[in-house]
Amino acid sequence: MPEIDPEIFENLRDFIYEKSGIFFEISKKYLLENKLTKRIQELRLRNYEDYLRFLKTNKDELCNLFDAITINETYFFRHLQQIEVFSDIVVSELLKQKPILNIWSAACSSGEEAYTLAIALVEKYGANIPARILASDISIEVLEKAKNGVYNEYALKELSNALKQKYFDIEKNTYRIKSFVKNKVVFRQVNIVEDKDLNTVGNMDIIFLRNVLIYFNNESRQKVIDKIYNHILNKNGYLFLGATESISRLNTNLKLVHFKQALAYKKED
């Protein structure tokens, strides 16, 4: 397929940004080409201009677009120090204020993060965990994988054999999350730059928004953080970002908390 025309790239990039908050710099033009080529061929379209025209006239295609452009590399107990701070310190602190916590795994991808949170809570509190877990993503495709709860060896690379045996049904090289863990997570499609979607999330005590904002520009980052602070995160609630992410340059009232093992942001007002 011919290389994307610069003007078409800008139009397509702006369309994607408007709908998802994800921003492709000009240096990432090749990446966008690679991600969309397969879909364009499946639709038997001639080029990227045809695809942009198709997007604008077929709203159902947005789901396929989101599936194509989102990046879904994850595994269980990723950034272990954060998970330990979550289960050993943050949850214990917040349970002194209320009996049940609301936890949101935003941009949950194929479910590893959400199920990790459930497993960590079961390990500490037993089968009746003191929490409700909502997991969301913009991509319907990865949400279906999450709901199925079937994983390969790589996804479980950080888990001990004991944890694998306890929380998964193992058959050859596939691992199916056991139903008592799966039942602790509710999955929902949410586009975090759409107010109408965020309004369905409700109030949360703990939010994991890891390795998402790095794909947004500052305007989208600011919008998402403002919405979380003003309408979603409860007082004394915590926000976890990716281990190398920061929102210190944004206009935010969230307080950066330095735990021994990891960082988190807290809403104190």
Sequence and secondary structure as in RCSB ss.txt:
>XXXX:A:sequence
MPEIDPEIFENLRDFIYEKSGIFFEISKKYLLENKLTKRIQELRLRNYEDYLRFLKTNKDELCNLFDAITINETY
FFRHLQQIEVFSDIVVSELLKQKPILNIWSAACSSGEEAYTLAIALVEKYGANIPARILASDISIEVLEKAKNGV
YNEYALKELSNALKQKYFDIEKNTYRIKSFVKNKVVFRQVNIVEDKDLNTVGNMDIIFLRNVLIYFNNESRQKVI
DKIYNHILNKNGYLFLGATESISRLNTNLKLVHFKQALAYKKED
>XXXX:A:secstr
     HHHHHHHHHHHHHHH B   GGGHHHHHHHHHHHHHHTT SSHHHHHHHHHH TTHHHHHHHHH      
TT SHHHHHHIIIIIHHHHHTT SSEEEEETT TTTHHHHHHHHHHHHHH SS SEEEEEEES HHHHHHHHHTE
E TGGGTTS HHHHHHHEEEETTEEEE HHHHTTEEEEE  TT HHHHTTT  EEEEEETT GGGB HHHHHHHH
HHIIIIIEEEEEEEEE TT   TTS    EEEE SS EEEE   
